[in-house]
Amino acid sequence: MRIVSRVFIAALSLSVSISAQQQPGSEAAARPPANENMATRLAAGDIGAWLAKMTGDRPTQEHTIVERVGAYRLSIEHRTLPQRPAVHEQEAELWAVVEGTAIVTTGGTIVGAAAPSAGTATQAPGNVFGKTIAGGTPMSVGPGDFLLIPEGVPHQITDASPTLKFVVFEVTRPKTVRKAY
């Protein structure tokens, strides 16, 4: 619970700095390499610059990994529809919505669940994808909203207007008992 509280406070601080809407690249000074013994700052101007670079090259998803330190990953994501549902068996996510509105369906059961094949997998082991979610709960999200998705919880962007741009903080945890999807 203490980790979730710290993550929420950090993400809230990040959202406040994003809303300041600095000019992209105004603080693009080089950061020292990621290190488990130092803090990492993600400036609002850097977020704007990364989002401005994201184009239609990848029509359904584009992400930029900002930092990867041990079990933590911080990235900026741009999503358009269609999106396939996913569940991460070992990874919790905290989304901080920067731009766009969407309906994100969480919970329920993934229909047609399958792990990515070795030849096409760009995701870490333990990620499961499918065709749709049955019995999930739809939630509306927009700029300034946060969405905490614990590991093992199916999630899917089921509607977006027109895209969803967000910062995601991921925490990998030790594998637990495998669930049936």
C-alpha positions in Angstrom: 0.0 0.0 0.0 2.9 2.3 0.8 4.3 1.8 -2.8 0.9 2.6 -4.3 0.6 5.8 -2.3 4.1 6.9 -3.3 3.4 6.1 -7.0 0.1 8.0 -6.8 1.8 11.1 -5.2 4.5 11.0 -7.9 2.0 10.6 -10.7 -0.1 13.4 -9.3 2.9 15.7 -9.2 3.7 14.7 -12.7 0.1 15.5 -13.9 0.3 19.0 -12.2 3.6 19.7 -14.0 2.1 18.5 -17.3 -0.9 20.9 -17.0 1.6 23.8 -16.8 2.1 23.1 -20.6 5.6 24.4 -21.0 7.0 24.7 -24.5 8.2 21.3 -25.8 11.9 20.9 -25.3 12.3 23.9 -23.1 13.9 21.7 -20.4 15.4 19.0 -22.6 18.7 19.0 -20.8 20.5 15.6 -20.7 19.7 13.5 -17.7 22.2 11.2 -16.0 21.7 7.5 -16.7 18.9 5.7 -14.8 20.1 4.6 -11.4 18.2 2.9 -8.6 19.9 5.3 -6.1 18.7 8.5 -7.7 15.4 10.1 -8.6 14.4 10.7 -12.2 12.5 13.8 -13.3 10.3 13.9 -16.3 9.7 17.5 -17.3 6.4 18.6 -18.9 8.3 20.1 -21.8 10.0 16.7 -22.5 6.6 15.0 -22.4 5.2 17.5 -25.0 8.3 17.1 -27.2 8.0 13.3 -27.2 4.2 13.4 -27.9 4.8 15.8 -30.8 7.2 13.3 -32.4 4.7 10.5 -32.2 3.1 10.1 -35.7 1.0 7.7 -37.6 3.9 5.4 -38.3 2.4 2.8 -35.9 -1.3 3.1 -36.4 -2.6 1.5 -33.1 0.1 2.1 -30.6 3.3 4.1 -30.1 5.3 4.4 -27.0 8.6 5.9 -25.9 10.4 4.4 -23.0 11.7 7.2 -20.9 13.4 5.3 -18.1 13.8 1.7 -17.1 15.3 1.2 -13.6 15.1 -2.3 -12.1 11.5 -3.3 -11.8 10.2 0.2 -12.8 9.5 1.5 -16.3 8.3 5.0 -17.2 7.0 5.6 -20.7 4.9 7.9 -22.8 2.2 6.3 -24.9 -0.1 7.3 -27.8 -2.9 4.9 -28.6 -5.5 4.9 -31.3 -8.2 2.3 -32.0 -8.5 -0.6 -32.5 -6.8 -1.9 -29.3 -6.6 -5.5 -28.3 -7.2 -6.3 -24.6 -4.2 -7.2 -22.5 -3.5 -8.5 -19.0 0.0 -8.4 -17.5 0.6 -11.2 -15.0 3.5 -9.6 -13.3 3.1 -5.9 -14.1 0.9 -3.2 -12.5 0.4 0.1 -14.5 -0.5 3.6 -13.4 -1.7 5.7 -16.3 -1.7 9.6 -16.1 -3.9 10.9 -19.0 -2.3 13.9 -20.8 -4.5 14.3 -23.9 -7.7 12.8 -25.4 -10.6 11.0 -23.9 -11.4 7.3 -23.9 -13.4 4.5 -22.5 -11.2 1.9 -20.9 -12.8 -1.4 -20.1 -11.2 -3.2 -17.1 -11.8 -6.5 -15.4 -13.9 -9.3 -16.7 -12.5 -12.0 -18.9 -10.4 -11.9 -22.0 -12.1 -13.7 -24.9 -9.6 -15.5 -27.2 -6.7 -15.1 -24.7 -3.2 -16.0 -25.9 0.3 -15.2 -25.0 2.2 -13.6 -28.0 4.2 -16.0 -30.1 8.0 -16.1 -29.8 8.3 -14.7 -33.4 6.0 -11.7 -32.9 6.4 -10.9 -29.2 7.5 -7.4 -28.4 6.2 -7.7 -24.9 7.6 -9.3 -21.8 6.7 -12.9 -20.9 3.6 -13.0 -18.8 1.6 -10.7 -21.0 -1.6 -12.1 -22.5 -3.7 -10.6 -25.3 -7.0 -11.5 -26.9 -9.9 -10.3 -29.0 -12.2 -8.6 -26.5 -13.2 -8.4 -22.9 -16.4 -10.0 -21.7 -18.1 -8.7 -18.5 -15.6 -5.8 -17.9 -16.4 -2.4 -16.4 -16.1 0.6 -18.8 -14.6 3.8 -17.4 -14.3 7.2 -19.0 -10.9 8.9 -18.7 -9.6 12.2 -19.8 -6.8 14.7 -19.2 -5.7 14.8 -15.6 -7.3 11.4 -14.8 -5.3 8.5 -13.4 -6.0 4.8 -13.9 -4.4 2.2 -11.7 -4.4 -1.3 -13.3 -3.1 -4.0 -10.9 -1.3 -7.0 -12.4 -3.7 -9.7 -13.5 -6.5 -7.2 -14.4 -7.6 -7.3 -18.1 -7.8 -3.9 -19.7 -8.7 -2.5 -23.2 -9.2 0.9 -24.7 -12.6 0.4 -26.3 -13.3 3.9 -27.5 -11.1 7.0 -28.0 -11.7 10.5 -29.2 -9.6 10.5 -31.4 -6.6 9.1 -29.6 -5.4 8.7 -26.0 -2.0 10.1 -24.9 -0.7 9.2 -21.4 2.3 8.7 -19.2 2.4 5.1 -17.8 4.4 4.0 -14.8 4.9 0.2 -14.7 6.0 -1.8 -11.7 7.0 -5.5 -12.3 6.4 -7.7 -9.3 7.3 -11.4 -8.7 5.1 -13.8 -10.5 2.1 -15.0 -8.5 -0.3 -17.9 -9.1 -1.4 -18.0 -12.7 -5.0 -17.0 -13.3 -7.4 -18.5 -15.8 -8.5 -16.0 -18.4 
